[in-house]
Amino acid sequence: MRRTNPYAVASLVCGLLWACGIGSLLAVFFGHLARRQVRATGERGRIPALLGLILGYTGLFLAVLFFLQGGVLIVA
């Protein structure tokens, strides 16, 4: 039985816990690392890595949107 890539699991967990954008950055980092390793080694974990990437990029997008909105309110 093939093992699941630990970086894929880490990406998914960080993506689910994306408080303050730090988890989102880690989710994206671990997700890309996991996808590269899964492709090279044939391990399991393609879907958790992809979900971690989706959640991570969504968290980063929302964090940027939040900070831009705050900047607009300060200028106005």
C-alpha positions in Angstrom: 0.0 0.0 0.0 1.3 3.4 -0.9 1.7 6.0 1.8 0.2 9.4 1.8 2.6 12.3 1.4 2.9 14.2 4.7 3.3 17.5 2.9 -0.1 17.0 1.3 -1.7 16.5 4.7 0.1 19.5 6.1 -1.1 21.6 3.2 -4.7 20.6 3.8 -4.5 21.2 7.5 -2.8 24.6 7.0 -5.4 25.5 4.4 -8.2 24.7 6.8 -6.6 26.8 9.6 -5.7 29.9 7.5 -5.8 32.4 10.3 -4.0 35.7 9.6 -2.7 34.6 6.3 0.2 32.6 7.8 -1.6 29.3 7.4 -2.5 30.2 3.8 1.2 30.8 2.9 2.1 27.5 4.5 -0.7 25.7 2.7 0.5 27.0 -0.7 4.1 26.2 0.1 3.3 22.7 1.3 0.8 22.1 -1.5 3.3 22.8 -4.3 6.0 20.8 -2.5 3.6 17.9 -2.1 2.4 17.9 -5.7 6.0 17.8 -6.9 6.8 14.9 -4.6 3.6 13.0 -5.4 4.3 13.3 -9.1 8.0 12.1 -8.7 7.4 9.3 -6.2 3.9 8.1 -7.0 2.7 8.5 -3.4 -0.9 9.2 -2.5 -2.0 12.7 -1.6 -2.8 14.5 -4.9 -6.3 15.5 -3.8 -5.4 16.8 -0.3 -2.5 18.8 -1.8 -4.8 20.3 -4.4 -7.4 21.2 -1.7 -4.7 22.7 0.4 -3.6 24.9 -2.5 -7.2 26.0 -3.3 -7.8 26.9 0.4 -4.4 28.6 0.7 -4.8 30.7 -2.4 -8.4 31.6 -1.3 -7.1 32.7 2.1 -4.4 34.8 0.5 -6.9 36.4 -1.8 -9.2 37.2 1.1 -6.3 38.6 3.2 -5.2 40.9 0.3 -8.8 42.0 -0.2 -9.2 42.7 3.5 -6.0 44.8 3.7 -6.9 46.7 0.5 -10.3 47.5 1.9 -8.7 48.7 5.2 -6.3 50.9 3.2 -9.1 52.4 1.2 -11.0 53.2 4.4 -7.9 54.9 5.9 -7.4 57.1 2.8 -11.1 58.0 2.6 
